Amino acid sequence: MPRERHCDFCESEIEPGTGTMFVRTDGTTIHFCSSK
Protein backbone atom coordinates (compact mmCIF):
# COMPACT_ATOMS: atom_id res chain seq x y z
CA MET A 1 0.00 0.00 0.00
CA PRO A 2 1.52 3.37 -1.01
CA ARG A 3 2.12 5.92 1.70
CA GLU A 4 0.74 9.44 1.58
CA ARG A 5 3.55 11.94 1.37
CA HIS A 6 3.65 15.70 1.73
CA CYS A 7 5.84 18.15 -0.16
CA ASP A 8 8.68 19.50 2.00
CA PHE A 9 8.45 22.87 0.22
CA CYS A 10 4.73 23.71 -0.02
CA GLU A 11 3.21 21.03 2.29
CA SER A 12 0.71 19.86 -0.35
CA GLU A 13 -0.18 16.17 -0.63
CA ILE A 14 1.76 14.13 -3.21
CA GLU A 15 -0.14 11.42 -5.06
CA PRO A 16 1.55 8.00 -5.35
CA GLY A 17 3.72 7.72 -8.46
CA THR A 18 4.25 11.47 -8.81
CA GLY A 19 6.72 13.98 -7.44
CA THR A 20 10.47 13.91 -6.95
CA MET A 21 12.48 12.42 -4.12
CA PHE A 22 16.01 13.58 -3.31
CA VAL A 23 18.34 11.75 -0.93
CA ARG A 24 20.94 13.87 0.83
CA THR A 25 24.43 12.62 1.63
CA ASP A 26 23.45 12.23 5.30
CA GLY A 27 20.64 9.82 4.32
CA THR A 28 17.61 12.06 4.81
CA THR A 29 15.00 12.14 2.05
CA ILE A 30 13.32 15.26 0.69
CA HIS A 31 10.07 15.04 -1.29
CA PHE A 32 8.86 17.64 -3.78
CA CYS A 33 5.50 17.69 -5.58
CA SER A 34 6.91 19.26 -8.78
CA SER A 35 10.13 20.57 -10.26
CA LYS A 36 8.90 24.18 -10.39
Biopython code that builds the backbone (N, CA, C, O; Angstrom):
import numpy as np
from Bio.PDB.StructureBuilder import StructureBuilder

atoms = [
    (1, "MET", "N", (0.846, -1.180, 0.000)),
    (1, "MET", "CA", (0.000, 0.000, 0.000)),
    (1, "MET", "C", (0.892, 1.245, 0.000)),
    (1, "MET", "O", (1.752, 1.380, 0.870)),
    (2, "PRO", "N", (0.702, 2.153, -0.960)),
    (2, "PRO", "CA", (1.519, 3.370, -1.013)),
    (2, "PRO", "C", (1.233, 4.292, 0.164)),
    (2, "PRO", "O", (0.107, 4.372, 0.654)),
    (3, "ARG", "N", (2.263, 4.976, 0.599)),
    (3, "ARG", "CA", (2.116, 5.916, 1.701)),
    (3, "ARG", "C", (1.783, 7.297, 1.168)),
    (3, "ARG", "O", (2.215, 7.672, 0.078)),
    (4, "GLU", "N", (1.016, 8.051, 1.937)),
    (4, "GLU", "CA", (0.739, 9.437, 1.581)),
    (4, "GLU", "C", (1.938, 10.273, 1.997)),
    (4, "GLU", "O", (2.417, 10.177, 3.127)),
    (5, "ARG", "N", (2.408, 11.085, 1.080)),
    (5, "ARG", "CA", (3.553, 11.941, 1.368)),
    (5, "ARG", "C", (3.153, 13.392, 1.181)),
    (5, "ARG", "O", (2.203, 13.704, 0.462)),
    (6, "HIS", "N", (3.891, 14.273, 1.837)),
    (6, "HIS", "CA", (3.646, 15.704, 1.725)),
    (6, "HIS", "C", (4.918, 16.376, 1.231)),
    (6, "HIS", "O", (6.030, 15.987, 1.588)),
    (7, "CYS", "N", (4.726, 17.389, 0.405)),
    (7, "CYS", "CA", (5.838, 18.146, -0.159)),
    (7, "CYS", "C", (6.567, 18.880, 0.969)),
    (7, "CYS", "O", (5.930, 19.505, 1.818)),
    (8, "ASP", "N", (7.900, 18.806, 0.978)),
    (8, "ASP", "CA", (8.676, 19.496, 2.003)),
    (8, "ASP", "C", (8.774, 20.996, 1.740)),
    (8, "ASP", "O", (9.201, 21.743, 2.621)),
    (9, "PHE", "N", (8.388, 21.450, 0.551)),
    (9, "PHE", "CA", (8.449, 22.871, 0.218)),
    (9, "PHE", "C", (7.111, 23.566, 0.455)),
    (9, "PHE", "O", (7.058, 24.590, 1.137)),
    (10, "CYS", "N", (6.025, 23.018, -0.104)),
    (10, "CYS", "CA", (4.725, 23.706, -0.024)),
    (10, "CYS", "C", (3.706, 22.968, 0.847)),
    (10, "CYS", "O", (2.590, 23.454, 1.024)),
    (11, "GLU", "N", (4.070, 21.807, 1.390)),
    (11, "GLU", "CA", (3.213, 21.027, 2.290)),
    (11, "GLU", "C", (1.954, 20.479, 1.635)),
    (11, "GLU", "O", (1.037, 20.069, 2.346)),
    (12, "SER", "N", (1.873, 20.454, 0.297)),
    (12, "SER", "CA", (0.709, 19.857, -0.354)),
    (12, "SER", "C", (0.890, 18.343, -0.432)),
    (12, "SER", "O", (2.011, 17.839, -0.354)),
    (13, "GLU", "N", (-0.209, 17.632, -0.584)),
    (13, "GLU", "CA", (-0.181, 16.173, -0.626)),
    (13, "GLU", "C", (0.337, 15.695, -1.986)),
    (13, "GLU", "O", (-0.048, 16.236, -3.022)),
    (14, "ILE", "N", (1.203, 14.689, -1.981)),
    (14, "ILE", "CA", (1.765, 14.134, -3.211)),
    (14, "ILE", "C", (1.073, 12.808, -3.490)),
    (14, "ILE", "O", (1.047, 11.925, -2.633)),
    (15, "GLU", "N", (0.516, 12.668, -4.678)),
    (15, "GLU", "CA", (-0.139, 11.421, -5.060)),
    (15, "GLU", "C", (0.916, 10.357, -5.342)),
    (15, "GLU", "O", (2.013, 10.685, -5.793)),
    (16, "PRO", "N", (0.598, 9.076, -5.080)),
    (16, "PRO", "CA", (1.552, 8.000, -5.349)),
    (16, "PRO", "C", (1.940, 7.956, -6.827)),
    (16, "PRO", "O", (1.084, 8.073, -7.703)),
    (17, "GLY", "N", (3.228, 7.788, -7.096)),
    (17, "GLY", "CA", (3.722, 7.723, -8.464)),
    (17, "GLY", "C", (4.082, 9.059, -9.059)),
    (17, "GLY", "O", (4.523, 9.120, -10.207)),
    (18, "THR", "N", (3.907, 10.141, -8.309)),
    (18, "THR", "CA", (4.248, 11.468, -8.809)),
    (18, "THR", "C", (5.248, 12.115, -7.870)),
    (18, "THR", "O", (5.514, 11.600, -6.784)),
    (19, "GLY", "N", (5.798, 13.239, -8.287)),
    (19, "GLY", "CA", (6.724, 13.976, -7.439)),
    (19, "GLY", "C", (8.157, 13.529, -7.621)),
    (19, "GLY", "O", (8.454, 12.629, -8.407)),
    (20, "THR", "N", (9.036, 14.175, -6.881)),
    (20, "THR", "CA", (10.468, 13.913, -6.954)),
    (20, "THR", "C", (10.997, 13.697, -5.546)),
    (20, "THR", "O", (10.632, 14.413, -4.614)),
    (21, "MET", "N", (11.865, 12.695, -5.405)),
    (21, "MET", "CA", (12.479, 12.424, -4.115)),
    (21, "MET", "C", (13.987, 12.604, -4.243)),
    (21, "MET", "O", (14.611, 12.024, -5.132)),
    (22, "PHE", "N", (14.571, 13.400, -3.361)),
    (22, "PHE", "CA", (16.009, 13.580, -3.307)),
    (22, "PHE", "C", (16.520, 12.947, -2.023)),
    (22, "PHE", "O", (15.868, 13.016, -0.981)),
    (23, "VAL", "N", (17.702, 12.325, -2.110)),
    (23, "VAL", "CA", (18.342, 11.750, -0.930)),
    (23, "VAL", "C", (19.624, 12.524, -0.687)),
    (23, "VAL", "O", (20.492, 12.587, -1.557)),
    (24, "ARG", "N", (19.744, 13.108, 0.485)),
    (24, "ARG", "CA", (20.938, 13.872, 0.830)),
    (24, "ARG", "C", (22.068, 12.919, 1.209)),
    (24, "ARG", "O", (21.842, 11.727, 1.415)),
    (25, "THR", "N", (23.274, 13.449, 1.297)),
    (25, "THR", "CA", (24.430, 12.620, 1.630)),
    (25, "THR", "C", (24.364, 12.085, 3.055)),
    (25, "THR", "O", (25.012, 11.085, 3.364)),
    (26, "ASP", "N", (23.587, 12.737, 3.939)),
    (26, "ASP", "CA", (23.453, 12.229, 5.303)),
    (26, "ASP", "C", (22.338, 11.199, 5.435)),
    (26, "ASP", "O", (22.091, 10.696, 6.532)),
    (27, "GLY", "N", (21.651, 10.872, 4.317)),
    (27, "GLY", "CA", (20.644, 9.817, 4.324)),
    (27, "GLY", "C", (19.212, 10.289, 4.467)),
    (27, "GLY", "O", (18.296, 9.473, 4.370)),
    (28, "THR", "N", (18.982, 11.571, 4.691)),
    (28, "THR", "CA", (17.613, 12.064, 4.807)),
    (28, "THR", "C", (16.995, 12.224, 3.419)),
    (28, "THR", "O", (17.693, 12.530, 2.452)),
    (29, "THR", "N", (15.697, 12.017, 3.330)),
    (29, "THR", "CA", (15.001, 12.144, 2.055)),
    (29, "THR", "C", (14.164, 13.414, 2.051)),
    (29, "THR", "O", (13.597, 13.809, 3.070)),
    (30, "ILE", "N", (14.100, 14.046, 0.880)),
    (30, "ILE", "CA", (13.320, 15.264, 0.685)),
    (30, "ILE", "C", (12.373, 15.005, -0.467)),
    (30, "ILE", "O", (12.797, 14.556, -1.532)),
    (31, "HIS", "N", (11.091, 15.283, -0.268)),
    (31, "HIS", "CA", (10.072, 15.038, -1.288)),
    (31, "HIS", "C", (9.530, 16.360, -1.803)),
    (31, "HIS", "O", (9.220, 17.266, -1.030)),
    (32, "PHE", "N", (9.419, 16.456, -3.140)),
    (32, "PHE", "CA", (8.863, 17.638, -3.784)),
    (32, "PHE", "C", (7.724, 17.205, -4.682)),
    (32, "PHE", "O", (7.783, 16.141, -5.298)),
    (33, "CYS", "N", (6.666, 18.041, -4.764)),
    (33, "CYS", "CA", (5.503, 17.690, -5.577)),
    (33, "CYS", "C", (5.743, 17.984, -7.051)),
    (33, "CYS", "O", (5.139, 17.334, -7.904)),
    (34, "SER", "N", (6.610, 18.946, -7.378)),
    (34, "SER", "CA", (6.911, 19.263, -8.776)),
    (34, "SER", "C", (8.320, 19.833, -8.857)),
    (34, "SER", "O", (8.963, 20.086, -7.838)),
    (35, "SER", "N", (8.783, 20.030, -10.074)),
    (35, "SER", "CA", (10.128, 20.569, -10.260)),
    (35, "SER", "C", (10.137, 22.087, -10.352)),
    (35, "SER", "O", (11.202, 22.690, -10.490)),
    (36, "LYS", "N", (8.974, 22.711, -10.279)),
    (36, "LYS", "CA", (8.902, 24.175, -10.394)),
    (36, "LYS", "C", (9.243, 24.853, -9.088)),
    (36, "LYS", "O", (9.231, 26.081, -9.008)),
]
sb = StructureBuilder()
sb.init_structure("model")
sb.init_model(0)
sb.init_chain("A")
sb.init_seg("    ")
for serial, (resi, resn, name, xyz) in enumerate(atoms, 1):
    if name == "N":
        sb.init_residue(resn, " ", resi, " ")
    sb.init_atom(name, np.array(xyz, "f"), 0.0, 1.0, " ", f" {name:<3s}", serial, name[0])
structure = sb.get_structure()
